[in-house]
Amino acid sequence: MSAREQRAASQRIVVTGLGAVSPYGRGRDVLWRGLATGETAIGELELFDSAEHRTHVAGQVNADFGELGEHLSRRQRERLTRTDQFALSAAFEAFGNADLSEGTTELGVFFGCSTGGMFEGEALFEEGADPSSTTQIFAAHQNNSPADAIARALGSTGPIEVISSACSAATMALEGALQALRSGEVEVALAGGADGLCRLTYAGFNSLRAVDEEACRPFRAEREGLSIGEGAGVLVLETLEHARARRATPIAELAGAGSSCDAFHMTAPHPEGLGAAAAIRAAIQDAGIEHGDVDFFNLHGTGTPHNDAAEWRALVNVFGERASRLPATSTKSGVGHLLGGCGGLEAVVTVMCLDAGMVHPTMGAGPVDPDSPADLVLGKARELTKSNFAVSANLAFGGANGALVFRRFSEEPS
């Protein structure tokens, strides 16, 4: 390989591993099969009592994480929160998928999270709580707990960065990983996000009346709000040069990323979606492509009236009249809103869609909102006539927006 080809390969960032935990269960294959059925995994909330709330549904993970015993001692496992378990399970799966050794110490960890060990922290206020667990719970309560757990388990001595920008956290963490890989700071990065259900966020979104009493129905005319979910999505990213050197098989390429801030309101998006449009446009420009090259869009698609409307206007702002012909889906319709972790799981799904050449359906009943006429994939998965580029976007409280462009892997640069 010539020096020029080596430089080009070092700038191309590829995905070589995927891992996921979702309300469908443990593993990326379980997630893909669940989404492909068109049946949502959002159901009755059982983790804690929701009797005092106006809604009683969520995307809850009920998987067994006994496989962590293959990697961690009993004492190490006892110190993990639910969110830590999600993150570690997805990370170990992604590592195995990428055929990496757990002794890969020059690894960067870039993670998004918003609740950390909040669920366990809430236990301190329950009657009869064991005071001997206070120190452990306090340490795990922090948002950096899942990423720290991954770094400890994998023996990573590289940089570790945790983003907590609400719903765009994991997407921005992936952007940080992309920048670190391009700059040469790291050659391999584990990036994504995780979050778990807890009483505080469930009560908070209910108090805002932002939660649907049914499973969420993104972009539907009669949508009434989001559904909170939990889980994790993790990707192994590395330079193409590094992947080739170790004979790894790239699944996709992270071609571009962009972020922005609405600077508009604490919880409401800019009504015209200007900040979201800026992030999407920046990601497309960073990937070196035109908006016409995008073959499908994984929406933020929460199902709240204002957020979906603002996202639609952002799509029109970027794609013009093509917005209503661009295949689109919302992964949240199947798994709920993973808050700070949603961008990680949705990035995993976007890559799987590109790899399969089809887009999973958006769950929910009723007609598409005529005021936000996105070309939702409905009923069953849709095969793509082209499957080269896809955008996954996330729009957060505070107006923090992030977008990623993934490319189906090809030996030829875009």
N, C-alpha and C positions, 0 to 999 in steps of 0.2 A: 504494500500500500504506500502511495506517495505521501509526502509531508502534507500536501494540500488535502488529500483524502482523509488523512488522520485528523487534521484540524476540523474538517467537516463532520466526521463521525463523532468527535468529542463534543460538538455542539448539538447533535441530535440526541434527544432524551427519549428513551424507550421504556415501555412498561414490560417487565418480564415476570411479574407475579401479582396475583390477585387473591385477596382473602376477605371474607364477609361473615358477619353475624347479623341476622335479621329476624323479625317476627315469624318468618317462614321456617327458621331453624338455623343450624350452624352450617356454614359453608357456602361458597359461591354457586355451586351446582344446585343446591337446594333453593337458593334465592332465585336463580334463573328459571328453574322449573315452576316455582310458585308464581312468578310474574307472568310467565308464558301462559298459564292457565286462565288468566283474566279474573281470578278470584282473589279478593283482598285478604290479607292476613290480619287486618284490624278487627278486633272483637272486644268482648267484655273484659274490662280491667279487673284483674284479680290480685295484683301485687299489693295493693293497700285498699282500704275501704273508701269508696267514692260516694257513699250514700248522701253525704252533705253537699255534693256538687250537682250541677244541673245536667252534666253528661257522665257517661259511665263506660266509655269505650276508649281503647288505645291500641297501639301496635306493640304488644308485649312479647318479649323473648322468653320462651319456656324451655330452652335447650339445656342439655346436660353438658357441663364443661369438665367432665372427668378426664378428658384427654390431656388436660393441662398437667396432670400428674406425670406424663411422659417427659416433661420439660422442667418441672418445678418440684421442690420438696413440699411435704405437707405443711410445714411451717410457712413457707413462702405463699402457698395457696390460701392459707388462713388469713393472710394479710391483704388479700385482694378484695376490692369492691366489685359490685356487679359490672360497673363500667370497665374496670381493669380487666375483668375476665373477657368481656366482649373484645376489647382491644387486643389482648394477648392471643386469643383464639384466632382472630383474623390475621394478626401479624405472623403467627406460626404457619398458618395456611399459606399466606403469601410467600413466605420464605421457602416453604417446601415446593410451592408452585414454580418459584424462580430457580429452584435447585441450588440454593445458597446454603452455605454452612453457617450454623449458629455462632461460629467463631469469627465471623466477618466483623472485626472490630472497627474498621474504618467506615462506619456506617452513620449517616445522618438520620435523625428522627425528627420529622416535621408533622405536627399533629394539631387537630382542632378539637376543642371540647368546651362545653358550657356548664355542665352540672357536676362533673367529676364524681366525687363520692357523696354527693348531696343526700342521696337516699339513706346511706349509712349514718351520715351526720344527723339527720332528722331523728334517728333512733335515740340519740342522747337526750331528747326531750320527752321521750315516752316514759310513762310510769313504769318503774321497775328496771330501768336501764342499768346495765352493768358498768359501774364507774371505772373498773379496771381496763376497759377497752377505750377509754377516752383518748389517750395519746395516739393509739393506732388509728382511730376514726378521724381524729383531727388532722393527722398527716395525710390520710387518704382523701380528705374532704376537698383538697385543692384541685383546681382544673388541670394541673400538670401531672396528676397522679397516673392516668393511663399511659402517657408517654414515658414517664419515669419507669413504670413497671416494664414496659417494652425494652427500654435501654438496659435495665438491670438484667432482665431475662436473657437478652441476646449478647450481653457483654459489650455493648456499643460504647466506644470512646470518642465517637465523632460528635458534631454539634447536635444539640437538641433544642428545638424551638416549639413552643406551644402558643397557638393563636386562640383567643377567646373573643371573637367578634360576632357573637350570637350565631345566626344561621349560616353565615358565610365563612365560619371559622376554618372548617376543613378544606374548603376551596382555596382560601388564602394560604393555608399551610402547604397545599400542593404547589401553589405559585412560588412560595418560598423555597421549596425543594427544587423546583425547576431552575430558579435563579442560582441556587448553590451549586447545582450540577453544571450549569452552563459556565459558571465562573471558575470551575475547577476546585472549589472548596471541598467537595466530596465527589466520589465516583459512583457511589451507591447511596440511595436514600430510601427510607421507608416512610411513606407519607399517607395521610388519611385523617380519620377522626372517629370518635366514639362518644356516645352519650347514653345515659340511662334515665328511665322514668323516676320521678320523685314527686312528693306531695306539693312542694313549693311551686314547681313549674305547672303542674296540673291545676292547682288552685289559681295560679296567676292568670293562665290563659282562659280559664273558666270565668274569672272575674272580669276579664276584658270582653267576655262573650264572643271569643274568637274561636271556640271549639264547636264543631258540628255534633249534634246528638247521634248522628249516624256516622259510618265511615266516610271520610272526606271525599268530596266530589269536585276535584279541580276543574276549573273552566266550564262547569255546568251552570245552566241558567239559574237553578234553584240551590246552588251551593250556599252553605251557612257557616263554614269555618274549617279549621284544620283538625287533624287527629294527631295527637302526640305519639311518637314511637320511640324505640330504642334499638341499639345495636352498634355495629362498627363496619367500616369499610377501609381496607388498607391496600396500597399499591406499592410494589417494589419498582423503583425508578433507577435507571442508570444510563450512563452515556452509551451510545451505540458502540463506541470503540471498546469500552470495558466489557459490554455484553458479548461482542465478537471474540474478544480475547479469551473469555471463559466458555465459549461455544454455547451461550445461552440462546434461547429462541424468543425473540421479541413478539409480544402480542399486539402492541399498538405503540403509537408515538404520542407523547404529550408535546404537541406542537406549539402551543401558545397559552398565555394566561393574561388576565387583566383584572384590575380592581378599581373601585371608585367609592365615593361617598356622596349621598344625596345632600347632606348638610341641610336637612329639611325639617325633620320631626323625630321625636324619641321613638315612636312605634309605627307611625304611618309612613308608607312609601311616598315618594314624590308622585303626585297623581298622573303626571305625564311620563313617568318612568325614565326620567332623564339620566339619573345616576346609573340605573341598570343598563340603559343603552350605552352609556360611556364605557362601562366595564366590558360589555359584550363586544363592542367595536374595538376596544383596546386588545382584547384577546385575539380577535380575528386578524388585526394588524400585526400583532406579535407573531402569529403563526405564518405570516407572509402570504396570506390568501385573501380572496375577495369574499364578500358575503354570499355571492352566488355559488361558491364552492361548498358551502355547508349543506350536508345531505339530510340531517335531522337534528332536532333540538330536544334536549332533556330539560324540561321546564323546572323552575323552582316550584311552581304549581302547588301551592299550599291548600287552595280551596277556600281561602277567605275572600270575600267580595272585593275589597279594595286592592289586595295584593295581586290577585289574578288580573284585575283590570289594568293595574299599573304595568304589570309584566307584559301584557298584550300590547300596550302602547309603546313599550320599549322595543318589542319585536318589530312593530310597524316602523318605528324610528330607524331601526338598523336595516331591516330587510324590505321595507316598502311594501308594495302590493304582493310581493312574494310571501309575505308573512302568513297569509291564509292558505298557502299551498305547500308550506314547509312541514313535513311530517314531524309531529311533536307528541311527547308523552310526559307523564308525571309519575315518577317512581313512588312518590309519597302516597299515591292512591292505593298502593299495595302494602306499604310498610309503615305509613305514618311519617310524621316529621321528626327526624332524629336531632333537631336543633343544631348544636355545634358539630355534630357528627354527620349531618345529612350529606354534605358535599363529598365526603369520603365514599359512602355507600353508593351515591348516585354516580360518582366517577367510575366506580367498579362496574356498575350496570351499563353505563355508556360505552365502556370498552367492550363489554360482552355483547352489546348490541352491534357494534361495529364488526366484531369478530364473527358474529353469526350472520351478519348481513340482513338483520331484521330488527324491528323496534317492538318492544313489548307493549301491550295495550294499556290504556288508562282506565282504571276501574271506576265504577260509579254509575248511577242511573240518571236518566233525564237528558234533554237536548243540550247541545253545546250553546253557551251564552251567545246570542246573536250580536251582542256588543263587543265580544272578544272571540271572534270566529277562527280560533286556531284550528289547524288540521289535525285534531287529536286522532291518534290511533285507537280505535274502539273495537271491542268485541274479541278480537284475536290479534296475534302478532302480525305485523305487516312486513312483507319482504321489500327490501329497498332495491330500486333499479340501479342506484349507485350507493356505495357504502365506503366512502373515503374519509369524510370529515364530519365531526359532530361537535356540538357545543353543549356543555352542561353549565348551568348558571344557578347561583344562589343569592338571594336578596334578604338582608337581615334588618332587625331592629337597629335604629340609629342611622339607617340608610347605608350600611356597609355592604357593598356589592362585590361579588367575585364571579369570574367566568373562566372556563377552561375550553381549549380546543384540542380534541383528540383526533388523531389520524390513524386509519387502519394501516398497519405496518406494510411498508414496501421497501425493498432494497434501494430503490431510487429516491433521492430527496425530493421533497415537494417543491 
